[in-house]
Each structure stands twice: as C-alpha cells, then as structure tokens.
C-alpha cells in the first residue's frame, strides 16, 4: 500500500514540472489566439518577427510581433500561454518597462 501511495505521489509531482515551449509551438499558439481574439477589422495579421526574451540564457517569453501589434507568450507550459497582447500598438525590446527588468 505504501508503494502505491509513493508511486502516485511521485507521478503527480512530475506533472508539476514545467516543460519548455519551442518557438514553433509558440508561433502556432499566437496565430490561433490572434485568429480568435484579434479585432475583426479586416487586417491580415502575420508574424513579422519573433523576439525571444531571455535571462541567463533561458528563454522566458516569446514576443510575436505582428504587422499591427504583438502577442506575448510564456516560454514554458507551467503558465497560461498568453501573457499579454496588443493590436493597436508596437512592441519593442529591450524596453524601459520595469516588468521586463524584474
């Protein structure tokens, strides 16, 4: 009985580990989000540039820069995939925003 409980506990702990999200998956997620949530204004939105935001060699965020906005995505699957977005503004990095310098 202890063995079963131990195995269940260990297997549940492995689910808590965050796995990295690769750039291809992040792009697909951003395009799906944009197709569903972007304003219906007739603008054809395409990714112009992908900006990986890194710290100590680890990618933390992917910024998908569109022709008229951006989508920020978590670089691991522990967090909600969409961190932020804007469809009427430009994204630039490095930024003076303290959120990126934390």
Secondary structure, DSSP 8 states (H G I E B T S, - for coil): -HHHHHHHHHHHHHTTS--B--HHHHHHHHHHHHHHHS--SS----EEEEEEEEETTEEEEEEEEETTEEEEEESBTTS-SEEEEESSS---SS-S-GGGG-
